[in-house]
Every structure is written in structure tokens, then in C-alpha cells.
Amino acid sequence: MSAERISITALIPAYNEASRIGAAIESVLAQTYPATEILVIDDGSSDDTAAVAARYGVRVVTQKNAGISAARNRAFAEATGDWIALLDADDRWLPQRLEWLIRASAAHPEIGFGFSDYTIEENGVQNAPSNLARTPQFRAARGEANATDIYAIPREALCKALAVGNFLGTSTVFVRRELVTRNDLRFDETLPLRTAEYQMSEDVEWYLRVLKWTDALAIERVLARYVRRSDIQAENYGRVRYGDVKLGERMRALPDAYEASAPDAFAAMRRHHLRHAASIHMRAADFASARARLAEAQRENFRASDALWLAAATALDCAAGRSATRVTRTAWQRSLRPMLRSVVRVAERK
């Protein structure tokens, strides 16, 4: 298929994003390779999200609020493009995002799924100019660098890398529509996404099912801006990490739904994820959750060092311990970390 004939649907699910949906759409309209259609799924917003989107002349589909997975699935059903490129309503594409999609698909037409690099902005400050550059498991999966910045990554290698931790930005992901429809690769709307203990990543779960059918394209170019708030990240990240444990359990129960190597890859990282979740809960002064994750890790494989952490979590689980931990974390976030970043930037300019 020639580049002139390739059509692309830009998929934007949105819920109460009236203040940000315009900038997301504008980033699609600014593409050097234009999208064939821009499809906004308004997931039952109570604000003016749909009206704001409609002013740009894009296609807006409204539905009752059913969650991000249902919104993306509705877009899969409505899309007409050869490729579907995902964009969250609070993120932005850089102008060459779709042009590089076309280059990558021309280089490896046999592959039906891919992603690119992106930058992370936290509370208005860029704290990761290149997310892939700082991710060692991506570099291991990618192999030796090349001059084209386009890589074909075997599905087994990408699953192993994702088992360490998710580094794919949803707003950089693209997938062939035919691959989705042929294999019924919808997002799973039945996942227990959020509980008091964990938050399962619906996007990672979907990637691992897609990778059953195709290898992956990686574009090592920053082509999107991922915007996040550090307060929300600090509150939820421990549950997200424990969600990786629960996702591993799900794959062990339903192995045929996923790429063959994925269940074992996640099982191998299970104890690591438990300890990581515990450390995040410790920093957030959620000592009860930290104790629960450490106890589970100890049942997997006892370690004396974790016994000490478990004792510390027990000792700090009081008003004074929680207060001291929060003060330390606030000082790090507001003073020490910005100061350290300034020193690094000055050193890099010299």
C-alpha cells in the first residue's frame, strides 16, 4: 500500500475534558501528514467537551459514561482508517507524529502495532525529555541503535520489557484497524481496573493481547507530550504497581489470550513488583499497604532485608511516623528535587 493511500483515524476518548480537548485536536490538525479523520468519543461528559470538539469540525460520537476502555472500543467500531492512532485528550502530538507512523509502516509493512518516544511534563515542567532514553528495558528490547530510528521489536522481547514496567505512552500507540477487527482486539471492559488495593493498567493488558498477533514497531523519536500531575501520580502509583501483580495472575489464569511468553515474564517479576509497590507506599506514608505488599513478597521468598522494612513499616504506622514521612516527601518534591534538576541542567550546558 502506497503512502498516498494510507488512511489514519486519530482516536481521542474524552470525559470532562472541555478545557483541554481543543489543544489535543489542534495538535492533530497540525500534522505534516494529515489524519483522514479525527474521532472524538465523548464518554458521557457533564461539561462542554462534545461542543468544544465539534467546533473544530471533527467527528464527535457521544455515549453514556462507560469508562476509557468502552470509549476506545466505540472508536474502534466507528473508525474507518487503515491505521488507528491513539491520543488521550490531555496529551499532545508533535507535528511529525503521523508522518513517522507512515515511515515506520513502510519500512515494516508486516507489523501491525507500534509506538514512539515521548516527553513527560509534570505540573507544567518537563521532567523527561525522552522517556525511552531513560528506560533500560526498552534499549535491551530494541538492540543496537541504527540511523533510521525505526525498529522492529520481536513480540517476546517487548513482553519481557513490559513485564519490568510499562514505558509505552498510550498517546504514541498505533495499530492496524484490520488487526483489531480480525482478532477482536478490543479493550477489556470487564477488568477490575480500580480497587482499594490495586489499579490494573487496561492499556498494558491490551498491548499483551495485541502482541499475540504481531511484533512491534518502535520509533525512537519524541513525537508526543504526555502531561501528568505529580500529586495524582504519587497517590496512585503504588496501586498501579500492585496492579502489575494482579495482571500477572490474570495472565496465568488465561494464558491463551496473551502472547505466549507474557505470563512467565510477569511471573518472574512478581516479587520485584511487590517490593516496588511496598516502597512506593512507604514514601506515601501508607504503611498498612506497605506491610501487606511486603508480607506477600515474604511469602513468595523470605529475605532478611525485607523483614527489616516490614518492621519499619510497622513502627512508622502512627501519627508521628506518617507526619514525618509526608514532610520529608514534600521537601523532596518542592525543594530538593527541583534544586537537583537545576544543578543537572547547568552541568549539561557546560
Secondary structure as GFF3:
##gff-version 3
##sequence-region A 1 350
A	DSSP	three_ten_helix	3	5	.	.	.	ID=ss1
A	DSSP	beta_strand	8	14	.	.	.	ID=ss2
A	DSSP	alpha_helix	21	29	.	.	.	ID=ss3
A	DSSP	beta_strand	37	43	.	.	.	ID=ss4
A	DSSP	alpha_helix	49	54	.	.	.	ID=ss5
A	DSSP	beta_strand	59	63	.	.	.	ID=ss6
A	DSSP	alpha_helix	68	78	.	.	.	ID=ss7
A	DSSP	beta_strand	83	86	.	.	.	ID=ss8
A	DSSP	beta_strand	92	93	.	.	.	ID=ss9
A	DSSP	alpha_helix	97	107	.	.	.	ID=ss10
A	DSSP	beta_strand	113	122	.	.	.	ID=ss11
A	DSSP	beta_strand	125	128	.	.	.	ID=ss12
A	DSSP	three_ten_helix	132	134	.	.	.	ID=ss13
A	DSSP	alpha_helix	136	142	.	.	.	ID=ss14
A	DSSP	beta_strand	150	153	.	.	.	ID=ss15
A	DSSP	alpha_helix	155	164	.	.	.	ID=ss16
A	DSSP	three_ten_helix	170	172	.	.	.	ID=ss17
A	DSSP	beta_strand	174	176	.	.	.	ID=ss18
A	DSSP	alpha_helix	177	183	.	.	.	ID=ss19
A	DSSP	alpha_helix	202	210	.	.	.	ID=ss20
A	DSSP	beta_strand	216	228	.	.	.	ID=ss21
A	DSSP	alpha_helix	230	253	.	.	.	ID=ss22
A	DSSP	three_ten_helix	255	257	.	.	.	ID=ss23
A	DSSP	alpha_helix	262	268	.	.	.	ID=ss24
A	DSSP	alpha_helix	270	283	.	.	.	ID=ss25
A	DSSP	alpha_helix	287	300	.	.	.	ID=ss26
A	DSSP	alpha_helix	304	316	.	.	.	ID=ss27
A	DSSP	alpha_helix	319	331	.	.	.	ID=ss28
A	DSSP	pi_helix	332	336	.	.	.	ID=ss29
A	DSSP	alpha_helix	337	349	.	.	.	ID=ss30
###
